[in-house]
Each structure stands twice: as structure tokens, then as C-alpha cells.
């Protein structure tokens, strides 16, 4: 009986130490603009245990630092899709997607094209001014 208790204690201790309070991860999240960036990052930061969330508009990469003792990637993804943004593993419901601003409709090719043109225009307007 003592052997079983010792083995269980060792297993429980190993599991608790295996959880990282500063775990790092990244995932792809669909979006098109700075409004999307704010919405995605806010959804993540409102998830208990998330310490840092930075989404890149161009690459769509979401970089995270989170406490594995309090949350996991599935919970974070669920927070992101609940505000209307798709991840590779989970898609936002039509209702959640409908809640995003019209300029953030990343599933619409015309909206994506508008943002691409805006990026090119933003770099240089031909008069030496950035927009």
C-alpha cells in the first residue's frame, strides 16, 4: 500500500511541475486590420491565465504567453472564436462572425483585397507621404 501512495505522490508532483506558468505558443488567427488585432488580443487577455497576446496583421500569427495552470490553448481559441475570428482548428459561428465590424469581414475576398490595396497605398502614396 505504501508503494502505491509513493508512486501516486510522485506522479502528482511530476504533473504539477510539468505545467508552465509562462508557456509560450503561437497560432494562426484570421483577420484583416488593426480593429481585428484589438479584438483578438482583448479576447485573449480577457481569458484567465493569459499574460501576453500579440497578433500580427500581416502574418495572422498570434503569439501567446500564458499560465498552463490556469488555461490552455483550447480555452484561448474558444475566446478568439467567440468574438468572431477563425483559428485553424476552430471556426467562429456565423453569429459570432456577424458581430465583427463590416471592414473586418475577413471571409469576404473583396474586404481582403481592400485591405491589401490599403497596405500598398499606406507604404507610399507616390508623393513621399505615408498614409
Beta strands, then each sheet from edge to edge (+ up, - down):
strand 1: 23-28
strand 2: 50-55
strand 3: 61-66
sheet 1: 1+ 3- 2+
end
